[in-house]
Amino acid sequence: MFSILTNITPLEGNFILMERIYLDNNATTIVDPAVKSAMEPFFSQMYGNPNSLHDFGSEVHPYMQIALDRLYAGINAGNNDDMIFTSCATEGNNTVIKGVYYEIIRNSEKNEIITTQVEHPCVIHSCKFLEELGVKVSYLPVNSDGIIDKDILTEYIDPDKTALVSIMWANNETGLIFPIKELGTLCRENGILFHTDAAQAIGKIKVDVQDAPVDFLTFSAHKFHGPKGAGCLYIRNGVKIPPLLHGGEQMGGKRAGTVDTAGFIGMGLAMELAVENLDYEVTEVRRLRDKLEDAILSIKDTRVIGRREIRTPNTILTSIKGVEGEALIWDLNKNGVAASTGSACASESLEPNPTFVAMNIDDELAHTGIRLSLSRFTTEKEIDQAISVIRKSVERLRSISMSNI
Ligand code: 7TS
């Protein structure tokens, strides 16, 4: 098994001969070379278990502390708040939703959860699981802007019944940014716990938990040029939920299992770099995104979902008349451009994008969504090349569909 794996190198695939353009950064991102270098010593030199009592264990502690400090600073967490290492945003989201069930819903009159129709499947499916245990869950529709506003949430919350509101900070398909400060404040005023999935917000917009009153916040390092398999769950001081993983006393007993030290240290640096590069993200990445978006909109019968001003600077969800999303992804891929139909987690299905359904967009463009997502590593040359490839692909696919009529 080992030899098979080590024998496969990307160089053996013929795809490597073509210059590829990666526009699927909402699925995952390239690891920043500085992050990769910072992680390396923890595989071969300082590989001790941080919970061991000998030097191999203890020599890792200062590096983990630096990473932790960077994570606290990155979201402006308070000193007494908790920051728990997880393997990914999926784990963090499961921990919050199931944790609130065990801590509150099972033991009180509060037995309702409110979330949205456009959350990531890890939130939706965790909620569906709790529905089977008798929890009432409301999946809120989005408004005509594609987001949840305070008015919609006000209609649904009930201070006596609602245990948790879980609403993403930014949507993975559209990039639409939800008004987390207002929504969190509303929950706080009504004594309701508020969770936000910030997987698509970190590194793209400012995330500040002192400014926006959230009780739980989750993210994954690989969405902001950190490693895969590393994530974080922020818990405000004083809020209590049980761990999802029981076992040893790692993370103060809040998440058992030996910590992936390299991943944790890499995530800390990735966070610091993400914050440092925020200005670049909202100016240069946005400029390139807008250039690409303008070019797509200059093609006849195309649409982009959501107003630019309320989207993360890197994301475009477009639908193109006469071109199915899957066919376009396939054609673009063949020509060196990586895009997606939406969430890679749902890419096996040919269902319309959840946002189209939630926004009630049901016209002839509805099934043709493709998502293009940039990063700070995307270059102008790549965008120019992508524009040319997209134009040709759309033309080709439209001519095929016309000739089939
Ligand atoms: N939450 C949001 C908002 C996400 O976009 C994703 C991944 C997750 C949670 C899960 O992250 P993980 O690291 O636990 O897997 N979203 C996508 C996507 O849009 N395309 O591929 C993965």
Residues whose N, C-alpha, C, O or C-beta is under 5 A from the ligand:
A	BS01	7TS	N26 A27 C88 A89 T90 E91 H120 A170 N172 D197 A199 Q200 S220 G342 S343 A344 C345
